[in-house]
Structures are given as C-alpha cells and as structure tokens.
Amino acid sequence: MWNDLVELLFQAYEQFSLLPLFIEIALAFIIIAIAATIIAYGAIMYKRYKSYVHEKRVAFINPIIEDLITEQVLLNDSLGRDIPTEEIEFNPEAITNKVYKKPFVRQILIDTLIQYRKNFRGEVGDLLRKLYLDMGLDKDSFAKMKSVRWEKKIKAVVELTQMDITISDVTILPLTNSTNASLRAAARNAYIQLSKNEPFKFFDIATEPLLPWDQLEMFKIITTTKDIAIPNFSRWVSYSSNKSVVSFCLKLIAHYDQQSAVPAVMELLNNKDHYFRADAISCLGKLSAEASEEKMVKIYNHQPLNCQLEILKAMGNIASGKYLEFLKSEFLFSSNFDIRMNAARAIIKHNTQNSRLLVEELMEMTYEENQLIIKHCLNPLIKY
Amino acid sequence: MSNILVIEDDDIMLKAIRNILRKDGHEVITAKDGKEAFEKLDNEQYDIVMTDLMMPYANGLEVVSRIRSNSEKRNVGIIVCSSVGNEETITEAFRLGADDYLKKPIMAGELMIRIRKLLANRSGNVKLVTKKK
C-alpha cells in the first residue's frame, strides 16, 4: 500500500516534470492555494469548536459561581451586623468544592468576582475581595504575572488591581518600563492605584515614553483614585530626562495648581525644545504665574508660532494688566491671523476697566477684519 | 411586602440586586432593557422602580420621564442606579422626576436603606393625600 502510494507520487512527479513550465507554475499555485485554504479552514473550525466548548463550560459553571457569590457574599448573614469583614467566615464546604480546582473554573470565578466588584463597594466589595483571597485566587493571578506572554501579564495586573492586592515593587516596577506599550500602560495604571505612599515612583525610572493615550488614562486614574498621595511634580520637571514624563507632569502641576512648581516650570522657558517651551508656557498661564509674564514677553519675538500663541493665551489667563500695550500692538500689527485672534482674546479675558476701554478703542481704530475678530472673541457662546 | 421593578441590562448586577432586595423582604420583578420595562410597567403596579441609565431600546431617563408623565404611575418611587456620575446627567434625572440617585459601585446596605426610606416617604405621602381627600 505504502509502496503503491510512493510509486503513484513518483509517477505524478515524472508526468509533472514533462509539462510546460507555465503549466507547472500554475499547478504549483493551485496546490499551494488548496493547501492554504484547507489549513485556514481547519484553523477557523478548530477555533470555533474551542469557543463553543468554552461557552458550554461557562454556561454550565456560571450558575454554580453565581450561587456561591450569592450565598457566601450577597446573602451572608454577617453583613450589616458591624462585624469586621476580616472576621466573617465563609462556609468551608462551599469554597473548597472540587469544581473550583479546575483552572478554567477559577478563571471564570476571578472574572465574575471582578465584575461584581465593579458594581459593589463597601462591605460587599470587601467580602468579594476576601472570597478572592480565601479561595487562593490571588495565587493564580500572581502565577500569571510570571507568564512570558504579555497578554497574561496584563490580565494578572488588572485582576490584582481590581481586587486591590498589593504587588511588590520588584515585580511591578520593571513592567512600568516594559517595551510593550500595553503592558507598560497597565502596569503604570496599577502602580498608581495600588501604591499608597509613592504612586509616582515609576516616573524616576521611566525611559519609555508616556504615550498621549496613556497620559489620558493615567490622568483619569490619578484624578479619580481616592486618597492618592499627590507629590510635588516639579521634582520630575527639574530632573527627569524623559520628555513625556516632564510634559505629563506639567499637566498635573496645572491641574493641582501647584504654585510651588512655578520656578521649576520657568526654567523650562530656556529649553531648546520648542514643544517643551509651549507646554511650560501653557502651564504657567494656567497657574496664573504673574512672575513669568516679564520673561515671556522678553522671549516672545524669538519664539516659533506655537510658543507665541501659548504666550498670548497665558497672558490672557494671568491677566495682570501690565502688558495690555504689548497685546494691543500684537493685535494691531501682526500679519498672522491666529496671533491677532489670541491677542484679542487675551485682552478681553482681562475683563477690567482698562481692558474694556482698550477693546472699545480698538473697535474704533481698526479695520473690518479685526473688528470681526473682536466681535467673535466677545461672544461668550464661542469658546474656540 | 413592596413591589419593586429593577431595570438593568447587566445580568450580574440584575441578579445581585434582585437577591439583595429579596433578602430584605421585597417582591422583585426584573427587566433587562427599556422595552421590557415598559411592558412590565403597563401590566403591573409597582411601589418602586429602580433603573439603570444606559440600556438598549430606551435609556433610564426615558423610563423616568414616561413614568412621571403617566398620571396613574406618578406616585411610583424612582431610584436611578448608574455608573454615570456627571452633574448634568444626575440633575437631568432629578429634573425628570427621579427620587434618588445611586452611583455605581453601590453599597448593598445603602441601597436597602434608601429603598426603605423611599417606601416610608411614599406611604407618608399617600396617607396625606387620603387625609386631604
């Protein structure tokens, strides 16, 4: 049988080698295409079968898990009786059931507990965490942290963060500087949420950039996490060599109105990078740092357009009234539309007797396009 | 025993709230979306309606608005329970007629107390109305 097959293949090859070249190429393509289709189709079928089996398992196990959580947590008789959560005991038989030894059941259990914890805080939330610990599910999460696959590591970090389980600095800090952007972001977010004393310690070792989307996520976490220790961010403005960390710290300085950071931020006005300077100017404006106005006016003429615009916006925020003449001349004599627009807005933002008189004066003395700019800026319904 | 309609599209949350409220001695009817909620509201009287905000078919604000515009159901107590925490949405819910607003994640104890208080207020109001009549 085997010999017959070999002989058949040999004959087929002999006949194949007698065919013209272009037929040989066409046949080779056909065979490759058929093989690739069979492999792809097989892979799809295998994946579908796996997900079907998983769904079946989940459908079978979900009611068991929900019963466990309902009986042991939601309907626990000790709830609402002023008993500390740590002292509440679960039914040992219920939590040591054989079914909870299977890895896929434990994973579904972790996912379900996380889902519950997203919806419940207080005693129920604490009891969910205790159930997670008492069933040893934290060990599963820590085991995933050791995986070589980054998706598993992210899952572990998210699980431990959601369950408020402290991860040692030795484990998490290297991940905050991982070359994988997703893992890096998850680890940084976890570090901020879990580290009680120094949630921004990873800024010290960050060599990888904080991507704009990561900054947005982190900003949301920092501003919404309760009892977070907010440090003086000027420390990183002065010493960090990571530009994205400095840029992010400037945003945080402005958000937390850290007036003590003004000198450190003013130092950045001498920085060679004009994007940096623009961020620093914007930060000074938001801090209403009057002390920086003189320097900003001094450097104004040597700046690229983005920095000039930021200076004009900052002067509108600071609104000291000392540089109305400067703003007036920029509005009247600049050939750039954006500069005139921002100068007009800065004058109007002063909202003082002098600034209002200046606006009236400008309306009388200037030409039609500039009058339109002033009218546009005076309209409180137009923000941009 | 009070009759409570819980409208929530998250299965886990729906079952959890149902179990908590049943433990507290209430009769609980559930609906998974706005459409199912409207059907149940048309067919039965409830003492309290507890609704999520973001749901398929009709959102929680529409549910609140529809209950308040129906003269027969105007006295139903309404609690909105949502993860949406912005001022605009919360004030809009109260403006439309919600009696209470719970922000997720919720505390089970707090939920039970708020439900009991709302029921007590309602029964007080009903007594006042019957006395005036």
Interface residues (C-beta under 8 A of the other chain):
Chain A: E66 I69 T70 L74 L75 L79 G80 T112 Q115 Y116 R117 K118 N119 F120 R121 G122 E123 V124 G125
Chain B: D10 I12 M13 K15 A16 N19 I20 K23 K104 P105 I106 M107 A108 G109 E110
